[in-house]
Amino acid sequence: MQRAVSMVSRLGLRLQALPLALGRPLSCTQDVLRRTPLYDFHLAHGGKMVAFAGWSLPVQYRDSHVDSHLHTRQHCSLFDVSHMLQTKIFGSDRVKMMESLVVGDIAELKPNQGTLSLFTNEAGGILDDLIVTNTSEGHLYVVSNAGCREKDLTLMQDKVRELQNIGGDVGLEVMDNALLALQGAVTSGCPSPCLKKNVAMGYVPYEHSRPGTPLLVEVRRKQQVAVVSKMPFVPTNYYTLK
């Protein structure tokens, strides 16, 4: 178990990185990999285990990725976060500090409500994604990627700074079956199994960010028509406990 990391800043903030989950060592050549508490559950459901950031994690189950995607949309799915960086942020300026690092509206979160957000640099570029929860216990609970553990922890420990110029983050739907590759502007993109079309996120000038705006983009050296779309691409249907 790693020792919890804490830091006190001039703003009276305290960050505490929660210790990694204990796990049984694996045998043979995988004895350096850790197991999450759900390791046996993954195996029981046909999980194909691979090494990721020092952990043994499932990359796929018995069904295909498309089947898993559709099951999640139509029913629900469980995601194992035991291996991820989990940080508690204390202090009266915790919301101000977090909003200087991410694009989410942390101040508007209700008690025990969380939001998916993004770490950004001074130019508004995306560094990593994370989930921030405003707990009813007087701290923010942050879950970020295991593969970026040291980078994300260092980022949260650095001097609080204001980010400038975050730009227009918009959604793009490709009108044919070609994958979107908007040169220098796409941040992510993939086929959507439930929408049966290709979608992506990217940056465009503000004057071209209105939903419904047609765009001409380059896909493998060929021009394709895309249209600016509101996000999320698939309407959410969450069940919230009250």
C-alpha positions as CSV (number, residue, x, y, z in Angstrom):
1,M,0.0,0.0,0.0
2,Q,1.4,3.4,-0.9
3,R,1.5,6.1,1.7
4,A,-1.2,8.7,1.4
5,V,0.2,12.0,-0.1
6,S,-0.8,15.3,1.4
7,M,0.0,18.9,0.7
8,V,-0.8,22.2,2.3
9,S,-0.9,25.3,0.0
10,R,-1.0,29.0,0.8
11,L,-4.8,28.8,0.2
12,G,-5.2,26.4,3.0
13,L,-6.0,23.5,0.6
14,R,-5.1,19.9,1.5
15,L,-4.9,17.1,-1.1
16,Q,-4.9,13.5,0.0
17,A,-4.2,10.8,-2.6
18,L,-6.0,7.7,-1.3
19,P,-3.8,4.5,-1.1
20,L,-4.0,2.0,-3.8
21,A,-6.2,-1.1,-3.3
22,L,-4.5,-4.1,-1.9
23,G,-4.2,-7.0,-4.3
24,R,-2.9,-10.6,-4.5
25,P,0.3,-10.9,-6.6
26,L,-0.1,-12.8,-9.9
27,S,2.0,-15.8,-10.7
28,C,4.8,-16.4,-13.3
29,T,5.6,-13.4,-15.5
30,Q,2.7,-11.3,-14.1
31,D,3.8,-11.3,-10.5
32,V,4.3,-7.5,-10.6
33,L,0.7,-6.8,-11.5
34,R,-1.9,-5.9,-8.9
35,R,-5.4,-7.2,-8.8
36,T,-8.5,-5.1,-8.0
37,P,-11.1,-6.4,-5.6
38,L,-13.3,-7.3,-8.7
39,Y,-10.6,-9.5,-10.3
40,D,-12.5,-12.7,-9.7
41,F,-15.7,-11.1,-10.9
42,H,-14.0,-10.2,-14.2
43,L,-12.7,-13.7,-14.7
44,A,-16.1,-15.2,-13.9
45,H,-17.7,-13.1,-16.7
46,G,-15.1,-14.0,-19.3
47,G,-12.9,-11.0,-18.9
48,K,-9.7,-11.0,-21.1
49,M,-7.1,-9.7,-18.6
50,V,-4.3,-7.5,-19.7
51,A,-1.7,-5.4,-18.0
52,F,-2.5,-1.7,-17.6
53,A,-0.6,0.8,-15.4
54,G,0.7,-2.0,-13.2
55,W,-2.8,-3.7,-12.8
56,S,-4.4,-6.8,-14.3
57,L,-7.6,-5.4,-15.9
58,P,-10.2,-6.7,-18.4
59,V,-9.9,-5.3,-21.9
60,Q,-12.9,-7.3,-23.2
61,Y,-15.5,-9.8,-22.0
62,R,-17.1,-12.7,-23.8
63,D,-19.2,-10.4,-25.9
64,S,-17.9,-8.0,-28.5
65,H,-17.2,-4.3,-27.7
66,V,-20.3,-3.4,-29.7
67,D,-22.4,-5.7,-27.6
68,S,-21.0,-4.3,-24.4
69,H,-21.7,-0.8,-25.6
70,L,-25.3,-1.5,-26.5
71,H,-25.9,-3.3,-23.2
72,T,-24.6,-0.3,-21.3
73,R,-27.0,2.0,-23.2
74,Q,-30.0,-0.2,-22.9
75,H,-29.4,-1.4,-19.3
76,C,-26.4,-0.5,-17.2
77,S,-22.8,-1.5,-16.6
78,L,-20.3,-1.6,-13.8
79,F,-16.9,0.1,-14.2
80,D,-14.0,-0.9,-11.8
81,V,-12.2,2.2,-10.6
82,S,-10.1,0.5,-7.9
83,H,-6.9,1.0,-9.9
84,M,-7.4,4.7,-10.6
85,L,-6.0,7.7,-8.8
86,Q,-8.5,8.8,-6.1
87,T,-7.9,12.1,-4.4
88,K,-9.7,14.1,-1.7
89,I,-9.4,17.9,-1.8
90,F,-10.0,19.8,1.4
91,G,-10.1,23.5,2.3
92,S,-12.3,26.5,1.9
93,D,-10.9,27.3,-1.6
94,R,-11.2,23.7,-2.9
95,V,-13.9,24.7,-5.5
96,K,-11.9,27.7,-6.7
97,M,-8.8,25.6,-7.0
98,M,-10.5,22.8,-8.9
99,E,-12.3,25.2,-11.3
100,S,-8.9,26.8,-12.2
101,L,-7.8,23.3,-13.4
102,V,-10.9,21.8,-15.1
103,V,-13.7,23.0,-17.4
104,G,-16.6,21.7,-15.2
105,D,-18.9,23.9,-13.2
106,I,-17.9,22.5,-9.8
107,A,-19.5,25.3,-7.8
108,E,-23.0,24.2,-9.0
109,L,-22.6,20.6,-8.0
110,K,-25.1,19.5,-5.3
111,P,-23.9,17.5,-2.3
112,N,-22.8,14.0,-3.4
113,Q,-23.2,15.0,-7.1
114,G,-20.4,14.3,-9.5
115,T,-19.5,15.4,-13.0
116,L,-17.1,14.2,-15.8
117,S,-14.7,16.9,-16.6
118,L,-11.3,17.6,-18.2
119,F,-7.9,18.8,-16.9
120,T,-6.6,21.6,-19.2
121,N,-3.4,23.5,-19.7
122,E,-3.0,27.3,-19.9
123,A,-4.0,27.3,-23.6
124,G,-7.2,25.3,-23.0
125,G,-5.8,22.1,-24.4
126,I,-7.0,18.8,-22.9
127,L,-4.5,17.0,-20.6
128,D,-6.7,14.3,-19.1
129,D,-10.3,13.4,-18.1
130,L,-11.5,12.9,-14.6
131,I,-14.6,12.8,-12.4
132,V,-15.2,15.3,-9.6
133,T,-17.7,14.7,-6.9
134,N,-18.8,17.4,-4.3
135,T,-19.2,15.2,-1.2
136,S,-21.5,16.1,1.7
137,E,-18.4,15.5,4.0
138,G,-16.7,18.8,3.2
139,H,-14.3,17.8,0.5
140,L,-14.1,17.1,-3.3
141,Y,-13.5,13.6,-4.4
142,V,-11.6,13.3,-7.6
143,V,-11.1,10.1,-9.7
144,S,-8.6,10.3,-12.5
145,N,-6.7,7.9,-14.8
146,A,-4.3,5.3,-13.5
147,G,-2.0,5.8,-16.4
148,C,-1.6,9.5,-15.6
149,R,-1.3,9.1,-11.8
150,E,1.9,11.0,-11.2
151,K,1.1,13.7,-13.8
152,D,-2.4,14.3,-12.5
153,L,-1.3,14.4,-8.9
154,T,1.5,16.8,-9.7
155,L,-0.9,19.0,-11.6
156,M,-3.2,19.2,-8.7
157,Q,-0.3,20.0,-6.3
158,D,1.1,22.8,-8.5
159,K,0.4,26.4,-7.8
160,V,-3.2,27.4,-8.6
161,R,-3.4,29.3,-11.8
162,E,-6.1,30.7,-14.0
163,L,-6.5,29.1,-17.4
164,Q,-7.1,31.3,-20.4
165,N,-8.5,30.9,-23.9
166,I,-10.5,27.1,-23.2
167,G,-12.1,27.7,-26.8
168,G,-15.3,26.1,-28.3
169,D,-15.6,22.4,-27.6
170,V,-18.2,21.1,-30.0
171,G,-19.5,17.8,-31.3
172,L,-19.3,16.8,-34.9
173,E,-21.4,14.2,-36.7
174,V,-20.0,12.9,-40.0
175,M,-22.7,12.7,-42.6
176,D,-21.3,9.5,-44.3
177,N,-19.5,6.4,-43.1
178,A,-16.0,7.8,-43.1
179,L,-14.1,8.4,-39.9
180,L,-13.6,12.1,-39.0
181,A,-10.1,13.5,-39.0
182,L,-10.2,17.2,-38.8
183,Q,-6.6,18.2,-39.1
184,G,-5.3,19.7,-35.9
185,A,-8.7,20.1,-34.3
186,V,-10.1,16.7,-33.3
187,T,-9.7,15.7,-29.7
188,S,-11.4,12.3,-30.0
189,G,-13.6,10.3,-32.4
190,C,-15.0,6.9,-33.0
191,P,-18.0,5.0,-34.5
192,S,-21.1,5.1,-32.4
193,P,-22.8,1.6,-32.3
194,C,-26.1,2.8,-31.1
195,L,-26.3,5.9,-33.4
196,K,-24.8,3.9,-36.3
197,K,-22.7,6.8,-37.4
198,N,-19.3,8.3,-36.7
199,V,-18.9,11.0,-34.1
200,A,-16.1,13.1,-32.8
201,M,-15.2,16.1,-30.6
202,G,-13.0,18.9,-31.7
203,Y,-12.2,22.6,-31.7
204,V,-13.6,25.1,-34.2
205,P,-13.6,28.9,-34.3
206,Y,-16.5,30.4,-32.2
207,E,-18.3,31.7,-35.3
208,H,-18.6,28.2,-36.6
209,S,-19.6,26.5,-33.4
210,R,-23.4,26.9,-33.6
211,P,-25.3,23.5,-33.8
212,G,-26.3,22.7,-37.3
213,T,-23.4,24.5,-38.9
214,P,-22.1,22.5,-41.9
215,L,-18.3,22.0,-42.0
216,L,-16.0,20.6,-44.6
217,V,-13.3,18.4,-43.1
218,E,-10.4,16.4,-44.4
219,V,-10.6,12.6,-43.9
220,R,-7.6,10.7,-45.2
221,R,-6.8,13.5,-47.7
222,K,-10.4,13.5,-48.9
223,Q,-13.0,16.2,-48.1
224,Q,-16.1,15.1,-46.2
225,V,-19.2,17.0,-45.0
226,A,-19.8,17.1,-41.2
227,V,-22.3,19.1,-39.1
228,V,-21.9,20.7,-35.7
229,S,-24.0,18.8,-33.1
230,K,-25.1,19.3,-29.6
231,M,-23.7,17.0,-26.9
232,P,-24.2,14.5,-25.5
233,F,-24.8,12.7,-28.8
234,V,-27.0,10.1,-27.0
235,P,-29.5,11.6,-24.5
236,T,-28.7,10.6,-20.9
237,N,-31.2,8.4,-19.0
238,Y,-29.6,8.2,-15.6
239,Y,-31.4,7.0,-12.5
240,T,-30.5,9.1,-9.5
241,L,-31.1,7.9,-5.9
242,K,-32.7,10.5,-3.7
